[in-house]
Amino acid sequence: MAVAAALGTFSALQASRTRLVAFCCASRGPGWRLPRSSAGSQLGLAIQARSWAPAAGEAALRRGYSTGVKTEDELRVRYLEEENRGIVVLGINRAYAKNSFSKNLIKMFSKAVDALKSDKKVRTIIVRSEVPGIFSAGADLKERVKMNSSEVGRFVSKSRAVINEIANLPVPTIAAIDGLALGGGLELALACDIRVAASSAKMGLVETKLAVIPGAGGTQRLPRAIGMSLAKELIFSARVLDGQEAKAVGLISHVLEQNQEGDAAYKKALDLAREFLPQGPVALRVAKLAINQGMEVDLVTGLAIEEACYAQIISTEDRLEGLLAFKEKRSPHYKGE
């Protein structure tokens, strides 16, 4: 029984890994495969990648949010322009409910992610709040109390799936925490590649206060971020950390003194995103894939994943452009190909 269970878990992990590889490496075009010879038999990563055609709803999403955003929209999607072209900002905007996760907000996140994950022009995504002093207070408990048990289960499963899709976005993601990030709000931030916060921000997985557990990835991502023992301590105690404390334990990468506008973390996130923009877009996507997948396996398998990913970079036009730009002593002009 134990062997069968272990094999089932391993198969599920392999299937999940294959889906993410297919998704993140789709920029290489139809027919691209990760060679078995490069990755080794442990990987089983020979796949048919999807093309980078924009999702059907992407154009409509861009029209709906890039200009003339309506204040009642709970999620604002902004495609930045000029020197920030390639940066997309997801702004949570439920001031009356402290940016808590409702069915509608989760639905909006799902639609936004579906559009963004297949948009080749997107280089970096920043998740922030449009509400001063609040990132997200977690689940909308006023809505939750009206749900029966089966509805709660479905909502939590949907929330977990959407946050997992955010974690699996192929481009770098940054959470800008300028205020309160509790429960699902912190789980959303944990799904991002990088987290930055104001020193005045408050962060914690506080679900045990309500006799439940983190249900949108918190029990899995927090230990991976700060270590198992400390993660257990924080979850068991429902402790809330400020920005300085979060930085000290490795929960966030940068901590800033809050400014008068209340957007210090967002401005830092924007600075980081600008640092990413000049780099080779395919390289960033494949680097993220190699890191994410490598962290889930032993070192030998991780090195095989790195080898397989590096093999796909060699034939890209961007790599040749990088070498040519170096030779000609100029800035490279990458196309993501």
Secondary structure, DSSP 8 states (H G I E B T S, - for coil): -HHHHHHHHHHHHHHHHHHHHHHHTGGG-TT----HHHH-TTT------------TTHHHHHHHHSSS--TT-SEEEEE--GGGTTEEEEEE--GGGTT-B-HHHHHHHHHHHHHHTT-TT--EEEEEESSTTEEE--B-HHHHTTS-HHHHHHHHHHHHHHHHHHHT-SS-EEEEE-SEEETHHHHHHHTSSEEEEETT-EEE--GGGGT----SSHHHHHHHHH-HHHHHHHHHHT--EEHHHHHHHTS-SEEE---TTS-HHHHHHHHHHHHHTTS-HHHHHHHHHHHHHHTTS-HHHHHHHHHHHHHHHTT-HHHHHHHHHHHHTS-------
